[in-house]
Amino acid sequence: MKDELLRELIIRNDHKIIYLILDGLGGHPMPGGDKTELETAHTPNFDQLAREGICGLLDPVSPGITPGSGPGHLALFGYDPQEYIIGRGVLSALGVEFHLTEKDVAARLNFCTIDANGVVVDRRAGRIPTELNKKLCEKIRQQVKLNGDVEFFIETESEHRAVLILRGEGLGGNINDTDPQVVGEKPIEPRGEDPASEKTAALVRSFLEQVREILKDESPANFVLARGFAKYDPLPTMEERFGLKSIAIAQYPMYRGLARLVGMHVPPKPETYEAMWEQLKAFYDQFDFFFIHFKKTDSTGEDGAFDKKVKVIEEIDAWAGRLRELNPAVIVVTGDHSTPSLLKSHSWHPVPAILWSPYARPDAVTTFGERECARGYLNRMETRHLIVLALANALRLKKFGA
């Protein structure tokens, strides 16, 4: 639906919409098994929402396309990820509350492990502790020197993740990732797709050469991989597009950055699941839309830890059992993409989803799982349309036409 038309239909009321997002929720059976992680998990609270609401499967971009976290979340917020293409670096920078300017190009960094031949043997350096990350960033900050009238900034995100920002005139962000995405291969040399981006790529090459020398005696994090190069370009906000005063309750920096990108309020980082619940209660009367993000379903999937992912899903289900106490108009439970433990990575598989509201016409789904959701009234649709259904069930849309 076009933004101009949707804005004409928006009704502002006090009906609340809660989006409960389990990052990388979708899964796949392991060899010899017949159930996904979600189908294996004991989820009485999600099952009740599924029975009373409507269910389906979501394609974050389109069938067969494996989405990154940025496109997956933008689609959840109602932004067409094929139109609004945001580099991971921008999201990471916003997530650590770095103030970006129009002169900046940002990239997400992973501390990694390379062998004596420069081959990547661990893309995440064993998920080093955040404190070690900070020390390595400071070491790089003090020793790297770039030519020209360009500044660089390197900031810690969490664990093995960091963000690089280059600031200067005439820089471009159309640069390939240096992360080969698999172990057993060397990092890819950065190249720009246009003159401005090649200027940036030359600076990145110099940065990486120096980092390799600076970290050569470190273990396990002795190099960095870069991806998601992009310049900063603000998006229209959730309030401008949908009339929703929105808030993000999230622990990981990137998702806090995504929320800021679409104009959400982002309170201080909640350190525990219980702190997330306390934030939700504290801000409940002040906002219309609540984006609640859980990361560990994705990280356990990426680690290939099927049983751990099952346990995390069960923990979040228990956490969600209190949501009805707040009397929301709509509860959505889904993910930004699938991360099957079998693949240890994001995948193209559609994501199971529940939309619960008093006005949802119940379907035949009785439990929350991939195969059950395939039978639901939501059918299989692109994720970006979900927000319109949430608005409708919150009675926030007028009739279209006479």
Summary of the structure (lengths in Angstrom):
residues: 402
radius of gyration: 21.5
end to end distance: 17.9
largest distance: 71.8
contacts: 1426
relative contact order: 0.25
helix: 35%
strand: 21%
